Amino acid sequence: MNEDLIMVVEDSDEDVEAIGRAIGRSHPDTRVEFVRSGAEVLPRLTADGAIRPGMVLLDLNMPGESGLDVLRRLRAHPDLAGLTVVVFTSSEDPAESDACYAAGADSYIYKPINFALFQTVLRQTLDYWRSRA
């Protein structure tokens, strides 16, 4: 596992740009790999010689395979079950949060609209999970 690599599963162009900018400012030595659909996650992580990220930042609402589907598949895979998965979503639905925790999410974080707060939340999330590694 590479603690300096974060996989971000996100379909929104605006959020990809914002996440890349925020992490680049707070953790400039961190490599961020963007995966644009849920269906790409498992093949990428299970490929021969794949470098596993220290964390997966997972959007919940994506077309096709949802973040919740991805989370369930990650937790069901024996080699990936221990991977830190943080759901980073615009959904404030308590039922979705409960479903993610029940499926094995390590954390469920709401995406703030304000960029300064967005950046702070991402910085604190990365700092917290890295301190536990």
C-alpha positions, 0 to 999 in steps of 0.5 A: 500500500502506498500512503502517498497515493490517493485514489479518487472515484469521482464522475463530476468534472467540477469536483475532480478539479476542486479535489485536485486543487485542494489536495495539491494545496494541502498535501503537495507531495500526495499523488492523486489518481482519478478514476471516473467511474465505479466500474473502473475501481476493482479492475484497477486495484486488482490488476497484476502489479497494481499499486494500492492507494493508502485511501480511496475517496469515493463519490456516492452518486455516480451513473452506472455502478454507484459508490455504494456498489463499489464499497460493497465490492471492495469489502467483499474482496479479500485483498481489498477489505482493509483498504481505507474508504472514505465516502465523500459525497454531496448527499446528506441523506441519513439513509445513505450514510447508514447504508455506507457505514453498514457496507463498511465505509471508514468515514462518510463526509459531506462535500461542502460547497464553499471551497475554503471549507471543502479544502479544510475538510479534505486536509483534515480527512487526509491528516486523520487517516494518515495518522492512523496508518 
